[in-house]
Amino acid sequence: MQIHGKNKNDQKPDFVDLYRRYSVLDNGLKAALRRVANPEDIRDTAAIYRLFHEARPSDRWLRVVFLLPWCVQCEEGREDKAKSFGALLAEANVNESRLFQMARAKEPLDLILLRRLAIQIKPTINWEKLGWTLFQWDVKAKRKDIVEEFFYQSSK
């Protein structure tokens, strides 16, 4: 797993590299990730060990991998222009009650509901942004990075 940063406190995971490693997995391993019911079930697939052959992934990484099959990385060089996940939900006219249902739910149900939204809209995103949101997943990340982006986009 590649990490960016000069010192230990400044390190940031490379989510685009993780997406690239996911994209070269064989179809059977990708299908196994699509079939898992919740993030913890990912530990029961061979795919997680192919993605993280160097070290055991934390629960933070499981949240990211849980959405890997459903979100496509935007084209290289267009990362700054890629819309946020919340903005893409608004653009797809997702019902706001589904968004609030996800925002109020506790883990892992919130991630399962988020994945259902991703399956519905089939987003092309910047994995650096969404990956970081999932890596830091908490009430603040849900509100700021998804719910607020949904409403700010839909008010434009």
N, CA, C and O of each residue as an XYZ file, in Angstrom:
624
protein
N       0.842     -1.176      0.000
C       0.000      0.000      0.000
C       0.883      1.232      0.000
O       1.721      1.404      0.884
N       0.699      2.067     -0.964
C       1.490      3.281     -1.044
C       0.905      4.339     -0.118
O      -0.311      4.474      0.021
N       1.795      5.069      0.500
C       1.404      6.147      1.408
C       2.121      7.403      0.946
O       3.306      7.354      0.617
N       1.419      8.521      0.918
C       2.022      9.799      0.566
C       2.319     10.563      1.847
O       1.571     10.461      2.819
N       3.393     11.321      1.856
C       3.709     12.152      3.007
C       5.169     12.076      3.367
O       5.851     11.096      3.067
N       5.640     13.123      4.014
C       7.049     13.192      4.363
C       7.349     12.500      5.685
O       8.394     11.866      5.831
N       6.440     12.619      6.650
C       6.675     11.965      7.923
C       5.432     11.175      8.323
O       4.404     11.244      7.651
N       5.529     10.442      9.398
C       4.460      9.549      9.820
C       3.140     10.284     10.057
O       2.073      9.752      9.749
N       3.203     11.498     10.599
C       1.996     12.256     10.890
C       1.376     12.861      9.636
O       0.217     13.274      9.664
N       2.122     12.921      8.541
C       1.678     13.560      7.313
C       1.286     12.536      6.243
O       1.063     12.909      5.091
N       1.198     11.253      6.604
C       0.951     10.203      5.626
C      -0.527     10.142      5.241
O      -1.414     10.259      6.087
N      -0.763      9.957      3.951
C      -2.124      9.829      3.438
C      -2.168      8.611      2.523
O      -1.324      8.474      1.637
N      -3.130      7.736      2.725
C      -3.223      6.535      1.888
C      -3.475      6.875      0.423
O      -4.063      7.909      0.108
N      -3.028      6.001     -0.461
C      -3.200      6.192     -1.897
C      -4.384      5.343     -2.369
O      -4.235      4.163     -2.685
N      -5.550      5.966     -2.410
C      -6.768      5.260     -2.783
C      -6.832      4.965     -4.277
O      -7.440      3.975     -4.685
N      -6.216      5.808     -5.092
C      -6.195      5.563     -6.537
C      -5.362      4.309     -6.825
O      -5.720      3.509     -7.689
N      -4.266      4.142     -6.109
C      -3.456      2.928     -6.262
C      -4.264      1.693     -5.867
O      -4.179      0.658     -6.528
N      -5.041      1.795     -4.802
C      -5.898      0.680     -4.396
C      -6.911      0.370     -5.498
O      -7.148     -0.797     -5.810
N      -7.505      1.400     -6.084
C      -8.465      1.173     -7.177
C      -7.775      0.494     -8.366
O      -8.349     -0.401     -8.986
N      -6.565      0.908     -8.679
C      -5.817      0.273     -9.785
C      -5.568     -1.204     -9.496
O      -5.705     -2.050    -10.379
N      -5.204     -1.504     -8.258
C      -4.977     -2.905     -7.903
C      -6.273     -3.700     -7.964
O      -6.278     -4.864     -8.363
N      -7.368     -3.068     -7.566
C      -8.674     -3.727     -7.679
C      -9.009     -4.001     -9.152
O      -9.487     -5.085     -9.488
N      -8.762     -3.033    -10.016
C      -9.155     -3.158    -11.421
C      -8.413     -4.280    -12.148
O      -8.896     -4.755    -13.175
N      -7.258     -4.718    -11.648
C      -6.536     -5.816    -12.301
C      -6.824     -7.181    -11.667
O      -6.271     -8.191    -12.101
N      -7.677     -7.218    -10.654
C      -8.083     -8.508    -10.090
C      -8.876     -9.274    -11.144
O      -9.493     -8.675    -12.025
N      -8.856    -10.596    -11.048
C      -9.659    -11.368    -11.991
C     -11.150    -11.217    -11.654
O     -11.509    -10.795    -10.555
N     -11.994    -11.564    -12.605
C     -13.442    -11.359    -12.456
C     -14.036    -12.101    -11.269
O     -14.983    -11.614    -10.651
N     -13.502    -13.266    -10.940
C     -14.003    -14.031     -9.797
C     -13.780    -13.308     -8.480
O     -14.661    -13.296     -7.621
N     -12.603    -12.703     -8.313
C     -12.312    -11.966     -7.086
C     -13.151    -10.695     -6.999
O     -13.624    -10.329     -5.923
N     -13.333    -10.023     -8.139
C     -14.194     -8.834     -8.155
C     -15.630     -9.205     -7.796
O     -16.297     -8.488     -7.051
N     -16.100    -10.332     -8.331
C     -17.458    -10.789     -8.032
C     -17.616    -11.114     -6.553
O     -18.662    -10.842     -5.963
N     -16.588    -11.692     -5.956
C     -16.645    -12.003     -4.528
C     -16.815    -10.722     -3.703
O     -17.547    -10.716     -2.713
N     -16.148     -9.648     -4.103
C     -16.306     -8.373     -3.390
C     -17.697     -7.780     -3.600
O     -18.246     -7.150     -2.696
N     -18.261     -7.976     -4.772
C     -19.616     -7.461     -5.030
C     -20.664     -8.213     -4.214
O     -21.708     -7.652     -3.879
N     -20.395     -9.474     -3.894
C     -21.388    -10.306     -3.194
C     -21.388    -10.141     -1.681
O     -22.339    -10.578     -1.033
N     -20.372     -9.533     -1.094
C     -20.333     -9.457      0.369
C     -21.509     -8.626      0.885
O     -21.914     -7.647      0.258
N     -22.047     -9.029      2.031
C     -23.222     -8.362      2.594
C     -22.854     -7.137      3.431
O     -23.609     -6.165      3.475
N     -21.707     -7.181      4.089
C     -21.263     -6.038      4.894
C     -19.736     -5.985      4.892
O     -19.087     -6.957      4.504
N     -19.158     -4.868      5.317
C     -17.700     -4.708      5.230
C     -16.898     -5.812      5.930
O     -15.853     -6.225      5.428
N     -17.366     -6.283      7.057
C     -16.616     -7.307      7.788
C     -16.511     -8.611      6.998
O     -15.537     -9.346      7.156
N     -17.496     -8.907      6.153
C     -17.469    -10.131      5.335
C     -16.344    -10.121      4.307
O     -15.986    -11.170      3.770
N     -15.795     -8.964      4.034
C     -14.694     -8.871      3.068
C     -13.506     -9.704      3.530
O     -12.761    -10.233      2.705
N     -13.323     -9.826      4.843
C     -12.209    -10.623      5.377
C     -12.323    -12.098      4.989
O     -11.341    -12.835      5.072
N     -13.516    -12.535      4.566
C     -13.732    -13.930      4.177
C     -13.564    -14.156      2.680
O     -13.959    -15.199      2.160
N     -12.977    -13.179      1.986
C     -12.733    -13.333      0.545
C     -11.224    -13.334      0.283
O     -10.447    -12.745      1.034
N     -10.838    -13.993     -0.775
C      -9.422    -13.992     -1.164
C      -9.007    -12.636     -1.713
O      -7.829    -12.281     -1.674
N      -9.972    -11.879     -2.226
C      -9.665    -10.591     -2.850
C      -8.960     -9.631     -1.896
O      -8.038     -8.924     -2.302
N      -9.378     -9.600     -0.648
C      -8.780     -8.657      0.310
C      -7.303     -8.965      0.513
O      -6.497     -8.054      0.707
N      -6.949    -10.229      0.471
C      -5.551    -10.621      0.671
C      -4.711    -10.357     -0.583
O      -3.492    -10.208     -0.491
N      -5.346    -10.299     -1.735
C      -4.640     -9.911     -2.957
C      -4.436     -8.397     -3.001
O      -3.411     -7.913     -3.482
N      -5.416     -7.661     -2.496
C      -5.295     -6.196     -2.480
C      -4.285     -5.738     -1.433
O      -3.563     -4.763     -1.644
N      -4.236     -6.441     -0.307
C      -3.358     -6.056      0.809
C      -2.414     -7.200      1.135
O      -2.457     -7.752      2.235
N      -1.576     -7.551      0.200
C      -0.657     -8.668      0.412
C       0.490     -8.303      1.338
O       1.178     -9.189      1.844
N       0.706     -7.015      1.569
C       1.840     -6.576      2.392
C       1.511     -6.521      3.881
O       2.380     -6.763      4.718
N       0.266     -6.204      4.212
C      -0.104     -6.035      5.615
C      -1.601     -6.277      5.792
O      -2.371     -6.185      4.836
N      -1.998     -6.583      7.013
C      -3.398     -6.817      7.328
C      -4.166     -5.490      7.280
O      -3.762     -4.526      7.930
N      -5.261     -5.429      6.525
C      -6.015     -4.175      6.429
C      -6.843     -3.910      7.688
O      -7.387     -4.832      8.295
N      -6.926     -2.657      8.060
C      -7.742     -2.261      9.200
C      -9.204     -2.142      8.765
O      -9.519     -2.243      7.579
N     -10.080     -1.930      9.727
C     -11.496     -1.730      9.416
C     -11.699     -0.512      8.534
O     -12.653     -0.457      7.758
N     -10.813      0.464      8.647
C     -10.907      1.658      7.806
C     -10.780      1.274      6.335
O     -11.509      1.786      5.486
N      -9.856      0.378      6.045
C      -9.660     -0.074      4.670
C     -10.837     -0.916      4.184
O     -11.179     -0.873      3.002
N     -11.456     -1.676      5.077
C     -12.603     -2.492      4.679
C     -13.749     -1.613      4.185
O     -14.456     -1.979      3.247
N     -13.931     -0.453      4.818
C     -14.977      0.476      4.371
C     -14.711      0.944      2.943
O     -15.635      1.058      2.139
N     -13.455      1.213      2.636
C     -13.090      1.668      1.290
C     -13.313      0.544      0.281
O     -13.922      0.761     -0.766
N     -12.827     -0.642      0.589
C     -12.943     -1.785     -0.321
C     -14.410     -2.158     -0.545
O     -14.763     -2.640     -1.622
N     -15.258     -1.945      0.442
C     -16.681     -2.274      0.335
C     -17.341     -1.529     -0.831
O     -18.280     -2.044     -1.438
N     -16.858     -0.328     -1.147
C     -17.434      0.440     -2.252
C     -16.624      0.359     -3.547
O     -17.079      0.855     -4.577
N     -15.454     -0.243     -3.524
C     -14.613     -0.320     -4.729
C     -15.343     -0.834     -5.974
O     -15.196     -0.236     -7.040
N     -16.122     -1.914     -5.884
C     -16.747     -2.436     -7.106
C     -17.808     -1.516     -7.714
O     -18.201     -1.704     -8.865
N     -18.262     -0.547     -6.969
C     -19.418      0.237     -7.404
C     -19.097      1.656     -7.842
O     -19.980      2.358     -8.334
N     -17.874      2.090     -7.677
C     -17.487      3.461     -8.032
C     -16.258      3.412     -8.942
O     -15.253      2.782     -8.614
N     -16.355      4.078    -10.073
C     -15.282      4.074    -11.067
C     -14.394      5.296    -10.862
O     -14.888      6.391    -10.593
N     -13.095      5.107    -10.989
C     -12.147      6.224    -10.902
C     -12.256      7.072    -12.161
O     -12.301      6.546    -13.273
N     -12.298      8.383    -11.978
C     -12.362      9.294    -13.125
C     -11.061      9.212    -13.929
O     -10.061      8.670    -13.460
N     -11.093      9.756    -15.141
C      -9.924      9.730    -16.009
C      -8.770     10.506    -15.387
O      -8.969     11.509    -14.701
N      -7.572     10.024    -15.642
C      -6.385     10.702    -15.134
C      -6.316     12.112    -15.706
O      -6.527     12.316    -16.901
N      -6.022     13.077    -14.849
C      -5.959     14.470    -15.256
C      -7.278     15.205    -15.059
O      -7.327     16.427    -15.201
N      -8.344     14.484    -14.735
C      -9.661     15.109    -14.538
C     -10.106     15.027    -13.077
O     -11.261     15.306    -12.755
N      -9.186     14.644    -12.203
C      -9.525     14.461    -10.797
C     -10.093     15.732    -10.158
O     -11.030     15.663     -9.363
N      -9.527     16.891    -10.507
C      -9.997     18.144     -9.911
C     -11.391     18.524    -10.386
O     -12.096     19.274     -9.711
N     -11.791     18.013    -11.541
C     -13.101     18.340    -12.104
C     -14.165     17.317    -11.732
O     -15.346     17.532    -12.005
N     -13.773     16.219    -11.120
C     -14.730     15.173    -10.754
C     -15.657     15.687     -9.656
O     -15.217     16.322     -8.698
N     -16.931     15.405     -9.812
C     -17.916     15.829     -8.813
C     -17.833     14.919     -7.593
O     -17.409     13.767     -7.684
N     -18.243     15.458     -6.459
C     -18.248     14.674     -5.223
C     -19.375     13.642     -5.280
O     -20.284     13.747     -6.103
N     -19.306     12.664     -4.412
C     -20.328     11.619     -4.360
C     -21.692     12.233     -4.057
O     -22.689     11.873     -4.683
N     -21.736     13.155     -3.101
C     -22.995     13.827     -2.756
C     -23.563     14.596     -3.932
O     -24.771     14.561     -4.167
N     -22.713     15.292     -4.675
C     -23.167     16.039     -5.847
C     -23.709     15.099     -6.921
O     -24.684     15.429     -7.595
N     -23.088     13.936     -7.087
C     -23.566     12.956     -8.063
C     -24.911     12.365     -7.650
O     -25.743     12.050     -8.500
N     -25.121     12.216     -6.343
C     -26.429     11.757     -5.856
C     -27.512     12.777     -6.215
O     -28.598     12.408     -6.662
N     -27.208     14.059     -6.017
C     -28.168     15.116     -6.349
C     -28.439     15.144     -7.847
O     -29.584     15.281     -8.279
N     -27.390     15.016     -8.624
C     -27.519     15.024    -10.086
C     -28.382     13.868    -10.581
O     -29.090     14.002    -11.579
N     -28.323     12.735     -9.888
C     -29.109     11.553    -10.257
C     -30.519     11.598     -9.666
O     -31.284     10.644     -9.809
N     -30.860     12.697     -9.008
C     -32.186     12.881     -8.398
C     -32.534     11.801     -7.383
O     -33.667     11.320     -7.337
N     -31.555     11.424     -6.573
C     -31.798     10.460     -5.505
C     -32.711     11.121     -4.474
O     -32.540     12.295     -4.143
N     -33.665     10.371     -3.978
C     -34.588     10.887     -2.982
C     -33.826     11.232     -1.701
O     -33.066     10.417     -1.179
N     -34.038     12.439     -1.211
C     -33.289     12.885     -0.028
C     -33.599     12.054      1.208
O     -32.774     11.992      2.120
N     -34.765     11.414      1.269
C     -35.070     10.567      2.428
C     -34.114      9.373      2.490
O     -33.756      8.924      3.579
N     -33.701      8.857      1.330
C     -32.721      7.755      1.312
C     -31.371      8.244      1.817
O     -30.653      7.514      2.501
N     -31.034      9.471      1.478
C     -29.772     10.053      1.930
C     -29.770     10.216      3.451
O     -28.789      9.875      4.113
N     -30.875     10.739      4.008
C     -30.957     10.925      5.457
C     -31.033      9.592      6.195
O     -30.542      9.472      7.317
N     -31.638      8.605      5.575
C     -31.659      7.275      6.170
C     -30.228      6.772      6.352
O     -29.888      6.226      7.402
N     -29.390      6.956      5.327
C     -27.985      6.557      5.414
C     -27.259      7.387      6.476
O     -26.488      6.847      7.269
N     -27.506      8.692      6.487
C     -26.797      9.584      7.405
C     -27.119      9.281      8.867
O     -26.253      9.428      9.730
N     -28.338      8.865      9.155
C     -28.736      8.580     10.542
C     -28.353      7.179     11.000
O     -28.272      6.928     12.203
N     -28.119      6.272     10.076
C     -27.845      4.870     10.419
C     -26.466      4.723     11.064
O     -25.556      5.516     10.822
N     -26.343      3.703     11.876
C     -25.076      3.347     12.510
C     -24.335      2.357     11.624
O     -24.925      1.689     10.775
N     -23.024      2.282     11.844
C     -22.195      1.351     11.076
C     -22.516     -0.085     11.487
O     -22.669     -0.315     12.686
N     -22.627     -1.048     10.611
C     -22.336     -1.050      9.186
C     -23.538     -0.709      8.302
O     -23.384     -0.617      7.084
N     -24.743     -0.517      8.885
C     -25.920     -0.260      8.060
C     -25.746      0.995      7.204
O     -26.213      1.031      6.066
N     -25.085      2.019      7.733
C     -24.878      3.238      6.951
C     -24.055      2.962      5.691
O     -24.328      3.530      4.634
N     -23.060      2.102      5.803
C     -22.231      1.754      4.643
C     -23.002      0.886      3.647
O     -22.814      1.007      2.437
N     -23.860      0.020      4.156
C     -24.682     -0.807      3.278
C     -25.638      0.094      2.484
O     -25.828     -0.103      1.284
N     -26.230      1.070      3.152
C     -27.131      2.008      2.473
C     -26.361      2.890      1.487
O     -26.864      3.196      0.406
N     -25.157      3.295      1.851
C     -24.326      4.085      0.943
C     -23.983      3.265     -0.301
O     -24.002      3.783     -1.417
N     -23.676      2.005     -0.104
C     -23.361      1.137     -1.237
C     -24.578      0.990     -2.154
O     -24.430      0.974     -3.376
N     -25.767      0.885     -1.581
C     -26.980      0.804     -2.402
C     -27.149      2.059     -3.252
O     -27.565      1.985     -4.408
N     -26.824      3.208     -2.671
C     -26.889      4.457     -3.434
C     -25.866      4.437     -4.574
O     -26.160      4.877     -5.686
N     -24.679      3.930     -4.294
C     -23.637      3.841     -5.329
C     -24.067      2.899     -6.449
O     -23.836      3.183     -7.624
N     -24.688      1.786     -6.090
C     -25.166      0.839     -7.090
C     -26.223      1.513     -7.967
O     -26.262      1.299     -9.178
N     -27.068      2.319     -7.354
C     -28.129      2.999     -8.097
C     -27.572      3.998     -9.112
O     -28.039      4.045    -10.250
N     -26.577      4.798     -8.712
C     -26.136      5.887     -9.597
C     -24.898      5.548    -10.424
O     -24.593      6.264    -11.378
N     -24.181      4.481    -10.089
C     -22.975      4.072    -10.835
C     -22.029      5.263    -11.057
O     -21.791      5.665    -12.195
N     -21.496      5.819     -9.971
C     -20.728      7.062    -10.091
C     -19.317      6.895    -10.646
O     -18.664      5.872    -10.441
N     -18.868      7.925    -11.351
C     -17.464      8.072    -11.725
C     -16.945      9.189    -10.838
O     -17.388     10.333    -10.942
N     -16.007      8.855     -9.971
C     -15.573      9.781     -8.920
C     -14.049      9.878     -8.869
O     -13.338      9.156     -9.568
N     -13.578     10.771     -8.040
C     -12.158     10.844     -7.703
C     -11.981      9.996     -6.448
O     -12.452     10.367     -5.373
N     -11.304      8.860     -6.585
C     -11.146      7.959     -5.447
C     -10.359      8.585     -4.303
O     -10.519      8.170     -3.156
N      -9.523      9.562     -4.581
C      -8.810     10.214     -3.477
C      -9.795     10.880     -2.523
O      -9.621     10.819     -1.306
N     -10.828     11.517     -3.070
C     -11.819     12.197     -2.228
C     -12.736     11.203     -1.520
O     -12.875     11.243     -0.297
N     -13.362     10.308     -2.295
C     -14.285      9.358     -1.673
C     -13.548      8.390     -0.758
O     -14.050      8.041      0.310
N     -12.366      7.958     -1.167
C     -11.581      7.057     -0.325
C     -11.277      7.672      1.031
O     -11.374      7.004      2.061
N     -10.911      8.940      1.028
C     -10.602      9.612      2.294
C     -11.851      9.746      3.161
O     -11.783      9.585      4.379
N     -12.997     10.043      2.532
C     -14.258     10.129      3.276
C     -14.564      8.798      3.954
O     -14.919      8.768      5.132
N     -14.428      7.704      3.219
C     -14.699      6.379      3.779
C     -13.667      5.986      4.825
O     -14.003      5.344      5.820
N     -12.429      6.361      4.610
C     -11.351      6.037      5.544
C     -11.580      6.729      6.886
O     -11.295      6.159      7.939
N     -12.092      7.953      6.848
C     -12.344      8.751      8.054
C     -13.790      8.636      8.519
O     -14.216      9.426      9.363
N     -14.537      7.709      8.016
C     -15.990      7.579      8.175
C     -16.459      7.805      9.607
O     -16.067      7.084     10.524
N     -17.296      8.808      9.782
C     -17.971      9.103     11.043
C     -19.134     10.039     10.719
O     -19.389     10.316      9.547
N     -19.835     10.525     11.728
C     -20.993     11.396     11.507
C     -20.581     12.652     10.747
O     -21.296     13.099      9.851
N     -19.435     13.218     11.101
C     -18.969     14.447     10.450
C     -18.672     14.210      8.965
O     -19.038     15.032      8.126
N     -18.021     13.112      8.638
C     -17.693     12.808      7.239
C     -18.964     12.589      6.435
O     -19.073     13.064      5.304
N     -19.936     11.867      7.015
C     -21.200     11.642      6.314
C     -21.890     12.976      6.037
O     -22.363     13.226      4.928
N     -21.939     13.823      7.055
C     -22.650     15.087      6.915
C     -21.929     16.020      5.951
O     -22.537     16.549      5.021
N     -20.648     16.220      6.172
C     -19.900     17.210      5.391
C     -19.663     16.741      3.952
O     -19.911     17.490      3.007
N     -19.192     15.524      3.788
C     -18.743     15.073      2.472
C     -19.843     14.472      1.607
O     -19.657     14.326      0.399
N     -20.967     14.126      2.186
C     -22.016     13.523      1.365
C     -23.315     14.337      1.448
O     -23.805     14.813      0.424
N     -23.874     14.502      2.643
C     -25.161     15.188      2.775
C     -25.067     16.651      2.342
O     -25.884     17.112      1.545
N     -24.084     17.380      2.855
C     -23.976     18.800      2.492
C     -23.678     18.976      1.015
O     -24.213     19.887      0.384
N     -22.834     18.121      0.453
C     -22.536     18.198     -0.974
C     -23.789     17.910     -1.810
O     -23.969     18.491     -2.880
N     -24.638     17.028     -1.327
C     -25.893     16.723     -2.008
C     -26.763     17.991     -2.093
O     -27.270     18.336     -3.160
N     -26.923     18.670     -0.963
C     -27.800     19.834     -0.944
C     -27.179     21.053     -1.610
O     -27.892     21.825     -2.251
N     -25.881     21.246     -1.477
C     -25.254     22.382     -2.146
C     -25.303     22.203     -3.655
O     -25.460     23.179     -4.389
N     -25.173     20.974     -4.124
C     -25.241     20.709     -5.565
C     -26.669     20.897     -6.062
O     -26.885     21.489     -7.119
N     -27.658     20.389     -5.297
C     -29.033     20.455     -5.777
C     -29.602     21.865     -5.719
O     -30.632     22.136     -6.337
N     -28.946     22.779     -4.981
C     -29.433     24.161     -4.924
C     -28.856     25.024     -6.036
O     -29.250     26.180     -6.191
N     -27.921     24.469     -6.816
C     -27.290     25.240     -7.912
C     -28.177     25.289     -9.128
O     -27.810     25.890    -10.137
